Amino acid sequence: MEENNISKKLFGLSKKEVENYIADMKKGYEEELSKQNHELQSMKNENAKLNERLNQFLNDKKKMEMEKQNISDVLFKAEEQAKQIIEDAKNKAVEERQDLDVLLEQEKEKLIDAKLELAMLKDKAKEIMTKFTDDITNLQ
C-alpha cells in the first residue's frame, strides 16, 4: 500500500492520521475486493457460457453419433435385404430354369413321338398306296 506518512506526536502517533490511514487502506482494499469480485463474476459468467457451449457440443456430438449409428444400421439392413433379394432371384431363376428344362424335355419327347407317328403314318400311307397300286394293276 501507500508509504506510511503518519506523523508522530508527543505521546505517539496522531490518532486522526491513523484513522484516516486505516480508512484509506480499508477503501483501497474494498475497491480491490470489488474489482476482484467483479472479475470473478465476469469469469463465472464466461465459464457458464463456455460450459453451456461445451454441453451443446457434447449433445450435438451425441446426436451425430446416434445418427451415424442409425445410418449404419439402415445401410447394414439394406445390404442384407439386397443380398436376400439377389439370393431369392437366383433361386427363382434356378427353379424356372429347371421348370423350363422339364418342359423342354417334355416337348422333345412329344416331337419324337410325333416324328415316330409321322414315320408310321408314312409307312401306312406307302402300304395303302402300294396296295392301291396293286389293286389297280390287278384290275387291268
Beta strands, then each sheet from edge to edge (+ up, - down):
strand 1: 8-9
strand 2: 12-13
sheet 1: 1+ 2-
end
